[in-house]
Amino acid sequence: MAKQSRSLPVMKAVVDVVVERLFEGDESLIRIPDVCEATGVNYGSVYHHFGSREGVIDAAYEQIFSALAREDIDRLREVGLASSSREEYVGAIAPLIEMMTTDDGRRARRAMRARVIAAAATRPVLRELIGATQARLTAELARVIEHGQGRGWLRRDLSARAIAVVLQGVVFGRCLDDVSTEPIAASDWSRTMYTLFADLLIARVEQPSEAVN
């Protein structure tokens, strides 16, 4: 156990270098000898811990996916569950969804998450690695939705998890427009996002508030 604990920071250094290089370019350019040279980690140690070059890349992809998802989870928890009125809830969630899909600074984030998911389609190990992280993200967003449903702010006839997946699908759908030669204007996208959230999901008839356990 002590030996394993000492090796963790060393292997993290390897993964950190691969993460940095994945953001800089395609995974085909990653060479383990170069990673070893950059980290000072023995070539044999890398293969002992990760099994293969693909294993190293999978670990890096999982770290990227988890970090990006964790940021969204933390932000959703802060703005969603802290709301005490319909106005606060809509005023917090709608702009957050808009930011996640229109902010130019998040374009690279959306592209990287889509890239990891695309890679996982043909790599079962990677799919298993990111699966638990994705489940946590969906569950956290569903809790935010349930918070609104429990107080009569959101429609109760729709599954909270289904709504959570739809909203995430909207975020990933933005990746399609990111590569378009004729992208949608940010103002048009923002208006559409507000309509999706406010007109389709917000409860149309005031319902009695309910205590949340």
C-alpha positions as CSV (number, residue, x, y, z in Angstrom):
1,M,0.0,0.0,0.0
2,A,2.9,2.4,0.9
3,K,4.5,1.6,-2.4
4,Q,1.3,2.2,-4.3
5,S,0.7,5.5,-2.5
6,R,4.2,6.7,-3.5
7,S,3.5,5.8,-7.1
8,L,0.3,7.7,-7.4
9,P,1.8,11.2,-7.7
10,V,4.3,9.8,-10.2
11,M,1.6,8.4,-12.4
12,K,-0.5,11.5,-12.0
13,A,2.5,13.4,-13.5
14,V,2.3,11.2,-16.5
15,V,-1.4,11.7,-16.9
16,D,-1.1,15.5,-16.5
17,V,1.5,15.7,-19.3
18,V,-0.7,13.6,-21.6
19,V,-3.8,15.8,-20.7
20,E,-1.8,18.9,-21.7
21,R,-0.8,17.4,-25.0
22,L,-4.3,16.2,-25.8
23,F,-5.5,19.8,-25.5
24,E,-2.7,20.8,-27.8
25,G,-3.2,18.3,-30.5
26,D,-4.4,14.9,-31.7
27,E,-3.7,11.8,-29.7
28,S,-1.8,10.2,-32.6
29,L,1.0,12.6,-31.8
30,I,1.5,11.3,-28.3
31,R,4.5,9.1,-27.8
32,I,5.3,7.4,-24.5
33,P,9.1,8.0,-24.8
34,D,8.4,11.7,-25.1
35,V,6.1,11.6,-22.0
36,C,8.8,9.7,-20.1
37,E,11.4,12.2,-21.0
38,A,9.1,15.1,-19.9
39,T,8.2,13.5,-16.6
40,G,11.4,11.5,-15.7
41,V,9.2,8.4,-15.2
42,N,10.7,5.1,-16.3
43,Y,9.3,3.6,-19.5
44,G,8.6,0.3,-17.9
45,S,6.8,1.9,-14.9
46,V,4.3,3.6,-17.3
47,Y,3.4,0.3,-19.0
48,H,3.3,-1.4,-15.6
49,H,0.6,1.0,-14.3
50,F,-1.4,1.7,-17.5
51,G,-0.9,-1.5,-19.5
52,S,-0.4,0.2,-22.8
53,R,-0.1,3.5,-24.6
54,E,-3.9,3.5,-25.1
55,G,-4.3,2.9,-21.3
56,V,-2.3,6.1,-20.6
57,I,-4.5,8.1,-23.1
58,D,-7.7,6.6,-21.6
59,A,-6.6,7.7,-18.1
60,A,-5.9,11.2,-19.4
61,Y,-9.3,11.4,-21.2
62,E,-11.1,10.3,-18.0
63,Q,-9.3,13.0,-16.0
64,I,-10.3,15.6,-18.6
65,F,-13.9,14.4,-18.7
66,S,-14.2,14.3,-14.9
67,A,-12.6,17.8,-14.4
68,L,-15.0,19.4,-16.9
69,A,-18.0,17.6,-15.5
70,R,-17.0,18.5,-11.9
71,E,-17.0,22.2,-12.8
72,D,-20.5,22.0,-14.2
73,I,-21.7,19.9,-11.2
74,D,-20.4,22.5,-8.7
75,R,-21.9,25.4,-10.6
76,L,-25.3,23.7,-10.9
77,R,-25.3,22.9,-7.2
78,E,-24.5,26.4,-6.2
79,V,-27.1,28.2,-8.4
80,G,-29.9,25.7,-8.5
81,L,-30.3,24.4,-5.0
82,A,-29.8,27.8,-3.4
83,S,-32.9,29.3,-5.0
84,S,-35.9,30.1,-2.8
85,S,-38.3,31.4,-5.3
86,R,-39.4,30.8,-8.9
87,E,-37.8,34.1,-10.0
88,E,-34.5,33.2,-8.4
89,Y,-34.6,29.7,-9.9
90,V,-35.3,30.8,-13.4
91,G,-33.0,33.8,-13.0
92,A,-30.1,31.4,-12.1
93,I,-30.7,28.3,-14.3
94,A,-31.6,29.9,-17.6
95,P,-28.5,32.1,-17.8
96,L,-26.4,29.2,-16.8
97,I,-27.7,27.0,-19.6
98,E,-27.2,30.0,-22.0
99,M,-23.6,30.4,-20.8
100,M,-22.8,26.7,-21.2
101,T,-24.0,26.8,-24.8
102,T,-23.0,30.3,-26.1
103,D,-19.9,31.4,-24.2
104,D,-17.0,31.4,-26.7
105,G,-14.7,30.5,-23.9
106,R,-16.5,27.2,-23.4
107,R,-16.2,26.2,-27.1
108,A,-13.0,24.3,-26.5
109,R,-14.6,22.6,-23.5
110,R,-17.6,21.4,-25.5
111,A,-15.3,20.1,-28.3
112,M,-13.1,18.2,-25.8
113,R,-16.0,16.5,-24.1
114,A,-17.5,15.5,-27.5
115,R,-14.0,14.2,-28.4
116,V,-13.8,12.0,-25.3
117,I,-17.3,10.6,-25.9
118,A,-16.4,9.9,-29.5
119,A,-13.2,8.1,-28.5
120,A,-15.2,6.0,-25.9
121,A,-17.5,4.7,-28.6
122,T,-14.9,2.3,-29.8
123,R,-12.9,1.9,-26.5
124,P,-14.9,-0.1,-23.9
125,V,-12.4,0.7,-21.1
126,L,-12.7,4.4,-21.6
127,R,-16.4,4.1,-21.9
128,E,-16.5,2.4,-18.5
129,L,-14.2,5.1,-17.0
130,I,-16.3,8.0,-18.0
131,G,-19.6,6.3,-17.5
132,A,-19.7,6.8,-13.7
133,T,-18.7,10.5,-14.1
134,Q,-21.5,11.0,-16.6
135,A,-24.0,9.3,-14.3
136,R,-23.0,11.7,-11.5
137,L,-23.4,14.7,-13.7
138,T,-26.9,13.6,-14.8
139,A,-27.9,12.8,-11.2
140,E,-26.7,16.2,-10.0
141,L,-28.6,18.1,-12.7
142,A,-31.7,15.9,-12.0
143,R,-31.6,17.0,-8.4
144,V,-31.6,20.6,-9.5
145,I,-34.6,19.9,-11.7
146,E,-36.3,18.0,-8.9
147,H,-35.7,21.0,-6.6
148,G,-37.8,23.1,-9.0
149,Q,-40.4,20.4,-9.5
150,G,-40.9,20.0,-5.8
151,R,-41.8,23.6,-5.5
152,G,-44.0,23.7,-8.5
153,W,-41.7,25.8,-10.6
154,L,-41.0,23.1,-13.3
155,R,-43.4,20.7,-14.9
156,R,-43.9,17.6,-12.9
157,D,-45.2,15.4,-15.7
158,L,-41.7,15.0,-17.1
159,S,-38.9,12.9,-15.7
160,A,-36.2,15.0,-14.0
161,R,-33.5,12.7,-15.4
162,A,-34.9,13.0,-18.9
163,I,-35.0,16.8,-18.7
164,A,-31.4,16.6,-17.4
165,V,-30.3,14.6,-20.4
166,V,-32.2,16.9,-22.8
167,L,-30.4,19.9,-21.4
168,Q,-27.0,18.2,-21.7
169,G,-28.0,17.3,-25.3
170,V,-28.5,20.9,-26.0
171,V,-25.0,21.7,-24.8
172,F,-23.5,19.0,-26.9
173,G,-25.7,19.9,-29.9
174,R,-24.0,23.3,-29.8
175,C,-20.8,21.5,-31.0
176,L,-22.5,21.0,-34.4
177,D,-22.9,24.7,-34.8
178,D,-19.3,25.3,-33.5
179,V,-17.9,23.8,-36.7
180,S,-20.4,25.4,-39.1
181,T,-19.2,27.9,-41.7
182,E,-22.4,29.8,-41.0
183,P,-22.8,29.7,-37.2
184,I,-26.0,30.8,-35.5
185,A,-25.9,34.3,-33.9
186,A,-25.4,34.2,-30.2
187,S,-28.5,36.3,-29.7
188,D,-30.7,33.9,-31.7
189,W,-29.3,30.9,-29.7
190,S,-29.8,32.7,-26.4
191,R,-33.5,33.4,-27.3
192,T,-34.0,29.8,-28.3
193,M,-32.5,28.5,-25.0
194,Y,-34.7,30.8,-23.0
195,T,-37.7,29.6,-24.9
196,L,-36.8,26.0,-24.4
197,F,-36.3,26.5,-20.6
198,A,-39.0,29.0,-19.8
199,D,-41.8,28.0,-22.2
200,L,-41.4,24.3,-22.3
201,L,-40.2,23.4,-18.9
202,I,-41.5,26.0,-16.5
203,A,-44.9,25.0,-14.9
204,R,-47.7,27.0,-16.5
205,V,-50.0,26.9,-13.6
206,E,-48.9,27.8,-10.1
207,Q,-48.9,24.7,-7.8
208,P,-48.7,24.5,-4.0
209,S,-45.2,24.5,-2.7
210,E,-44.0,21.3,-1.1
211,A,-41.3,20.8,1.4
212,V,-38.2,19.1,0.1
213,N,-36.7,16.4,2.3
